[in-house]
Amino acid sequence: MMTVHQVSGLTGVSIRTLQYYDKIGLLRPAEYTEAGYRLYDDTALETLQQILLFRELEFPLKDIRRIIQSPSFDRSKALEQQIRLLEMKKEHLENLISLARGIKLTGGKPHMDFSAFDTKKLDEYAAQAKAAWGTTPEYREFEQKAKGRSQADNAELNAQMMGIFTEFGEIKKESPASEKAQQLVKKLQDFITAHFYACSDRVLSGLGQMYAGGGDMTANIDRYGGEGTAAFVHEAIEVFCAK
């Protein structure tokens, strides 16, 4: 675990900014000490990297929050989009540098070529990337249910959901088709529907793939249920949805 001062020193993000990110629900610490100090784990730092990459691409904070909190958020897909946007931004900057060098070589006389200033393709791709997240009915329902919930409410819901994954971890040596495993899948589905959004079998199957897909989500589930829990949950969900 790292304190907010240590995270600030490591990342260059000011303490005030980290506190603000927590306040608006963009980046929550892993936990708070009894004295109320923020503590960040590796999962929180990975999320911060995502946020900073989006900020480099000039995404507004409200869009970043919507993207990374979307039920359909896929970290690998987001990284692919970020890489593509950064490559396009690099190409745009190289065109501007070439234009400036050309003007310098002509003694300051301007070139009648303004194509280097054209950011249409970059803007269009950025808009598509933003639109890819948060447009599903599930996300709209998620946003609606989240309104009015306090930080303490969200922390309690998260603890309850992680508790379900802990239960999965306790039986992960059993068959994912076992009665206990299938009952837990149903419990998870009902919990998501009650507190976040309608979790159909289709949505549940997609979540299962995300749980076992690596990155933040897999690490977080395995942290509560033990190594291999996320993969076990995925297998149990696949059995459940195949019925």
C-alpha positions in Angstrom: 0.0 0.0 0.0 1.1 3.6 -0.7 0.1 6.8 1.0 -1.2 9.7 -1.0 2.1 11.5 -0.5 4.0 8.5 -1.9 1.7 8.2 -4.9 2.1 11.9 -5.6 5.9 11.5 -5.4 5.8 8.5 -7.7 3.4 9.8 -10.4 3.9 13.6 -10.3 0.2 14.0 -9.7 -0.4 16.6 -6.9 -1.9 15.5 -3.6 -4.7 18.0 -4.2 -5.5 16.4 -7.5 -5.6 12.9 -6.0 -7.9 14.1 -3.3 -10.1 15.7 -5.9 -10.2 12.5 -8.0 -11.4 10.7 -4.8 -14.0 13.3 -4.1 -15.6 13.0 -7.6 -15.4 9.2 -7.6 -12.9 9.0 -10.4 -10.1 7.3 -8.4 -10.9 5.7 -5.0 -8.1 4.6 -2.7 -8.0 0.9 -1.9 -8.8 1.8 1.7 -8.6 4.4 4.4 -6.7 4.2 7.7 -8.6 4.7 10.9 -7.3 8.3 10.9 -8.8 8.8 7.4 -5.6 8.7 5.4 -5.9 7.4 1.9 -4.0 4.2 0.9 -3.5 3.0 -2.7 -2.7 -0.5 -4.0 -1.4 -1.7 -7.4 -5.0 -1.8 -8.8 -5.6 1.8 -7.9 -2.2 2.8 -9.5 -3.2 0.9 -12.7 -6.4 2.9 -12.8 -4.5 6.1 -12.3 -2.3 5.2 -15.3 -5.5 4.8 -17.4 -6.7 8.2 -16.1 -3.4 9.9 -16.9 -3.3 8.4 -20.4 -6.8 9.8 -21.1 -5.8 13.1 -19.7 -2.8 13.2 -22.1 -5.3 12.8 -24.8 -7.3 15.8 -23.4 -10.4 13.8 -22.4 -12.5 15.7 -19.9 -12.6 14.1 -16.4 -16.4 13.5 -16.7 -15.7 11.4 -19.9 -12.9 9.5 -18.3 -15.1 8.7 -15.3 -17.9 7.5 -17.6 -15.5 5.3 -19.6 -13.6 3.6 -16.8 -16.8 3.0 -14.7 -18.8 1.7 -17.6 -20.0 -1.9 -17.0 -18.6 -2.8 -20.4 -15.2 -1.2 -19.8 -12.4 -3.3 -21.3 -8.9 -2.2 -20.2 -7.2 -3.9 -23.2 -9.5 -2.3 -25.7 -9.0 1.1 -24.0 -5.3 0.7 -24.3 -5.5 -0.1 -28.0 -7.6 3.0 -28.5 -5.2 5.1 -26.4 -2.2 3.8 -28.4 -4.0 4.7 -31.7 -4.9 8.2 -30.5 -1.3 8.8 -29.3 0.1 7.6 -32.7 -2.3 10.0 -34.4 -1.3 12.8 -32.1 2.4 12.1 -32.7 1.8 12.2 -36.5 0.0 15.5 -36.1 2.9 17.0 -34.1 5.4 15.7 -36.6 3.5 17.4 -39.4 3.5 20.7 -37.4 7.3 20.4 -36.8 7.9 19.8 -40.5 5.8 22.8 -41.4 7.7 25.0 -38.9 11.0 23.8 -40.2 9.9 24.5 -43.8 8.9 28.1 -42.8 12.3 28.6 -41.1 14.1 27.4 -44.3 12.3 30.0 -46.4 13.3 32.8 -44.1 10.0 33.0 -42.2 7.8 33.2 -45.3 4.6 31.2 -44.6 3.7 28.1 -46.7 0.2 28.3 -48.1 -0.4 24.7 -46.8 -2.6 24.5 -43.7 -3.1 20.7 -43.8 -0.7 20.3 -40.8 -3.3 22.0 -38.6 -6.1 19.7 -39.6 -7.1 17.5 -36.6 -10.3 16.2 -38.1 -9.2 12.5 -38.2 -7.9 12.8 -34.6 -11.0 14.5 -33.4 -13.3 11.9 -35.1 -11.4 8.9 -33.7 -11.5 10.5 -30.2 -15.2 11.0 -30.5 -15.7 7.4 -31.6 -13.6 6.2 -28.7 -15.7 8.2 -26.2 -18.9 7.0 -27.8 -17.9 3.4 -27.5 -18.4 3.6 -23.7 -21.4 4.4 -21.7 -24.0 4.2 -24.4 -25.6 0.9 -23.4 -28.9 0.6 -21.5 -27.0 -1.1 -18.7 -24.8 1.9 -18.3 -27.7 4.3 -18.3 -29.4 2.3 -15.6 -26.1 2.1 -13.7 -25.8 5.9 -13.7 -29.4 6.3 -12.6 -29.1 3.9 -9.6 -25.8 5.5 -8.6 -27.3 8.9 -8.2 -27.7 10.0 -4.6 -25.4 7.2 -3.3 -22.8 8.4 -0.9 -19.2 7.3 -0.8 -20.0 5.1 2.2 -22.9 3.5 0.3 -20.6 2.7 -2.7 -17.9 1.3 -0.4 -20.5 -0.9 1.3 -21.8 -2.2 -2.0 -18.3 -2.9 -3.2 -17.6 -4.8 0.0 -20.7 -6.9 -0.4 -19.8 -7.7 -4.0 -16.3 -8.6 -3.1 -17.8 -10.8 -0.4 -19.5 -12.8 -3.0 -16.2 -13.3 -4.8 -14.7 -14.4 -1.5 -17.4 -17.1 -1.3 -16.4 -18.2 -4.8 -12.8 -18.4 -3.6 -13.8 -20.8 -0.8 -15.2 -23.3 -3.3 -12.9 -22.8 -6.3 -11.5 -26.3 -5.9 -15.0 -27.7 -6.6 -16.5 -28.1 -10.1 -17.8 -24.8 -11.6 -20.9 -26.8 -12.4 -21.5 -27.8 -8.7 -24.7 -26.7 -7.0 -22.8 -24.3 -4.7 -21.1 -22.6 -7.6 -24.2 -22.2 -9.6 -26.1 -20.8 -6.6 -23.3 -18.2 -6.2 -23.6 -17.3 -9.8 -27.3 -16.7 -9.3 -26.5 -14.7 -6.2 -24.0 -12.5 -8.1 -26.5 -11.9 -11.0 -29.2 -10.9 -8.6 -26.9 -8.6 -6.7 -25.8 -6.8 -9.8 -29.4 -6.5 -11.0 -30.6 -5.1 -7.7 -27.8 -2.5 -7.2 -26.3 -1.7 -10.6 -28.2 -2.7 -13.8 -30.3 -5.5 -15.3 -27.9 -8.4 -15.5 -29.2 -10.7 -18.2 -27.5 -13.9 -19.0 -25.9 -12.2 -22.0 -24.5 -9.4 -19.8 -23.4 -11.9 -17.2 -21.5 -13.9 -19.7 -19.7 -10.8 -20.9 -18.9 -9.9 -17.3 -17.5 -13.4 -16.8 -15.1 -12.9 -19.7 -14.0 -9.6 -18.3 -13.4 -11.1 -14.8 -11.0 -13.6 -16.2 -9.5 -11.3 -18.9 -6.6 -10.0 -16.8 -5.9 -6.5 -15.6 -7.5 -4.7 -12.7 -10.7 -6.7 -12.5 -9.0 -10.1 -12.4 -6.4 -8.9 -9.9 -9.0 -7.4 -7.6 -11.2 -10.6 -7.6 -8.2 -12.8 -6.9 -7.1 -10.5 -4.1 -10.4 -11.3 -2.3 -10.9 -14.9 -3.3 -7.4 -16.1 -3.8 -5.4 -16.8 -7.0 -7.6 -18.5 -9.7 -10.9 -17.2 -8.3 -11.6 -14.9 -11.3 -11.1 -17.8 -13.7 -13.3 -20.1 -11.6 -16.1 -17.4 -11.5 -15.8 -17.2 -15.3 -16.2 -20.9 -15.7 -19.1 -21.1 -13.4 -20.9 -18.3 -15.2 -20.3 -20.0 -18.5 -22.0 -23.2 -17.2 -24.9 -21.1 -15.8 -25.5 -19.2 -19.0 -25.3 -22.4 -21.1 -28.4 -23.8 -19.3 
